Every structure is written in structure tokens, then in C-alpha cells.
Amino acid sequence: MSDQSALVPKPGIMDIALYVSGEAKIAGHDHVLKLSANENPHGCSPAAQAAFEAAATALNRYPATDHGPLRAAIGQVHGLDPERIICGVGSDEVLQFAMQAFVGAGDEAIITRHGFSMYPILARAVGAVPVIVEERDRRVDVDAILAAVTDRTRVVFVTNPGNPTGTMLDSAALDRLAAALPPHILLIHDGAYMEFAGCDDPGIALADAYPNVLATRTFSKIYGLGGLRIGWGYAQRPLIEVLARIRQPFNLSNAQMDAAQAAVLDRDFTAFCRDENARLRDFLRQSLVQMGIGCDESHANFVLARFASTEQARRCDAALREAGILVRRVDGYHLPDCLRITIGTEDDCRRLIDTIGGFMAHERGAE
Ligand SMILES: *Cc1c(COP(=O)(O)O)cnc(C)c1O
């Protein structure tokens, strides 16, 4: 019999380790350069900000339940059928719909070694068991995923481009994965950084080809609206219709929808952010490599700096903090010898590289 003397959460809930977000403050520094949360250093589109401000005049009105204009705008810009799009409070909520709809107690969720730290939280929240699969040199390994599939597997998470690795799986590898997975297993392709990759979203193509694929995207990264919480998912109609049953009718406010709609329609701002990011990403990577710091080619809005040791990564992090610069330690992603660095403005990048350059010169002097 269950314990009737106290409230007891469902199995799995107390196994959840609380999410740790990128830090925003350093004691003793008033103007911290925050390169720890993959935020857009250019803010958001001015049109999105204007739409948000305009929404302030009608806060008494309930929002539309069908997200029609926002889905139409996303569909128009990406060439997609709006009926196959579902919007959520960040893409995190879309992932949550999928977990609630398809995954339950005792089921297994396959997550790759350096996968996004929200996935185990989402799995545990529905009583499922996260099964961690190794990556190969910081790249998602399709064969390792397929080898981990059991009778209990219900969902596979792939982040592409990866966070915090920045590496990317190509369409051929993804297709091999989707083709080999049994059709009752949901394959989630999380494309939070896709706009920075400068190519078509292979997750969208996969969702067109397979009924068990959900591709997700977000307004938090290139659109600079992380503070507003909007994301979306794309799949074939039957899958979207399942997720729609779980979505709360008023999950998105007018302000969220109006700002997101204006943001996606401002293609010039998006193109500017993508091009600046690509240019400065090259600069950062080359500068790091010249200093003897490892750095894979990144397809996202950050680079992963790989140091000679965990201790050296810690010392560099400390030197950056001393200079008022916050980057992301990624011990929690099983990369303790690395630091994830968001691409800032050109000035930000130069300041960062100067500081790391000073640190490496000091390290060489200490040898
Ligand atoms: C930032 C990020 C997201 C976006 O989450 P939102 O809920 O849309 O803000 C999703 N997946 C990954 C891997 C991310 O890094």
C-alpha cells in the first residue's frame, strides 16, 4: 500500500537534478560580458520590440488559441504548411508535449553524451529513464544510438547542431538513423541553432519523410527573444494533432505571438545576425587554434574551446571572470576540459581573445 501519511511525488520526480542556466553575474563586476547563455548580442529585431510594446495596450484580451498568424508567418518564411506547425512556451514546451504524449513510466529516452541538459529532466518528469549514449569525438554517433535501442525505448533526442559541441550531423547520417529506428519510436531533431548553420534544416526534411519525427526550433537564439519564451515544432499532421491535445489553449500570450511573428518576418535582421555570427565564429576559432587551444568547427552561435586539461580550463575560466567575462563551464555536459563561449559582437570577441591570449602567455611563462 502506498504511504498515506504524506505527499509523495511520482517516481522519477525526485531524481531530477535542477537545471543550471548560464550565470549572469560576477561578484565585484558591474558590467559583466555575458557569453554564457548563447544569447543574441544584437538584441532582437526592432520590429519585434515594437510589436511587443504595442501588445501592452490590450493586456485585458485573451490571446488567440490557434496561433494562426504566427504559424502562417513561420510557414511563409520557411516554406512550410502552417497546419503542421505547433507553437510552445520555448521549444522546451514542445518537447514536453511530446514526452507527455508518447513516453511514460519505465520507458527509455535515448540521449547522447553531450546532449542538452533539459532532456534528462523532461524524461524523468514523465517517469522515464534517460539512457546516455556515447558520442564519437564530440559528434553524435548513429550506430551507438541504434545499438542502445531496446524494447523500452520510446524516444531519441538529437541536438543538431549540437550544444555545447557545435558539431553537426548531415542529412545522410540522420536519414540512416530515421530509417533504422522502429516506427513506434519518436525521433526528436532539436534545431535550436539551425539558423546559424547556413543550410536548410535537415530535421524538417526528416519530418517530411518520416511520420515519427518531430523537428523543433526556437525564437530564443538567432531571434534574440529568449526572455519571451517562444518555440515551435514541425511534424506530419497526425503527430501535430496528438501534441495539440496536450497544449494549453492559451499557452502563448499576445505579446509573445506578436513579437515572434514580427521577428520571423524581419529576414534582414536575421540575415545580419547569421552573417556576423559566421564571420566572428571563424575569427574566434582561428584565434583559439593559433593559441594552441582545440576547437572543432562550429555550426552554432558559440564555440567549444578545448584545453590541455580540466585544470587549465578552470584556470582560464578564472582569468576570464577576473576580467569580467562569463563563459560556460560544461562539466555537466561531460566536457570538463572545455569552455563554451557564445559569439558576441566584434568588440566582445576581441576582448575575449585578448584576455585568453594573456592567459595562455602566462601559462607558457609558468611552465
Ligand atoms: C537554447 C536551446 C533550446 C531552446 O530552448 P527554448 O525553450 O526554446 O528557449 C533548445 N534546445 C537546445 C539544445 C538549446 O541549446
Ligand as a Chemical Component Dictionary entry (heavy atoms), coordinates in Angstrom:
data_LIG
# 
_chem_comp.id                   LIG 
_chem_comp.type                 NON-POLYMER 
_chem_comp.pdbx_formal_charge   0 
_chem_comp.three_letter_code    LIG 
# 
loop_
_chem_comp_atom.comp_id 
_chem_comp_atom.atom_id 
_chem_comp_atom.alt_atom_id 
_chem_comp_atom.type_symbol 
_chem_comp_atom.charge 
_chem_comp_atom.model_Cartn_x 
_chem_comp_atom.model_Cartn_y 
_chem_comp_atom.model_Cartn_z 
_chem_comp_atom.pdbx_ordinal 
LIG C1 C1 C 0 18.707 27.037 -26.180 1  
LIG C2 C2 C 0 18.272 25.678 -26.570 2  
LIG C3 C3 C 0 16.931 25.393 -26.806 3  
LIG C4 C4 C 0 15.906 26.481 -26.749 4  
LIG O1 O1 O 0 15.047 26.318 -25.708 5  
LIG P1 P1 P 0 13.829 27.339 -25.602 6  
LIG O2 O2 O 0 12.934 26.636 -24.648 7  
LIG O3 O3 O 0 13.221 27.440 -26.964 8  
LIG O4 O4 O 0 14.375 28.631 -25.118 9  
LIG C5 C5 C 0 16.572 24.120 -27.183 10 
LIG N1 N1 N 0 17.497 23.159 -27.332 11 
LIG C6 C6 C 0 18.788 23.404 -27.144 12 
LIG C7 C7 C 0 19.785 22.319 -27.378 13 
LIG C8 C8 C 0 19.227 24.664 -26.750 14 
LIG O5 O5 O 0 20.519 24.889 -26.527 15 
# 
loop_
_chem_comp_bond.comp_id 
_chem_comp_bond.atom_id_1 
_chem_comp_bond.atom_id_2 
_chem_comp_bond.value_order 
_chem_comp_bond.pdbx_ordinal 
LIG C1 C2 SING 1  
LIG C2 C3 SING 2  
LIG C2 C8 DOUB 3  
LIG C3 C4 SING 4  
LIG C3 C5 DOUB 5  
LIG C4 O1 SING 6  
LIG O1 P1 SING 7  
LIG P1 O2 DOUB 8  
LIG P1 O3 SING 9  
LIG P1 O4 SING 10 
LIG C5 N1 SING 11 
LIG N1 C6 DOUB 12 
LIG C6 C7 SING 13 
LIG C6 C8 SING 14 
LIG C8 O5 SING 15 
# 
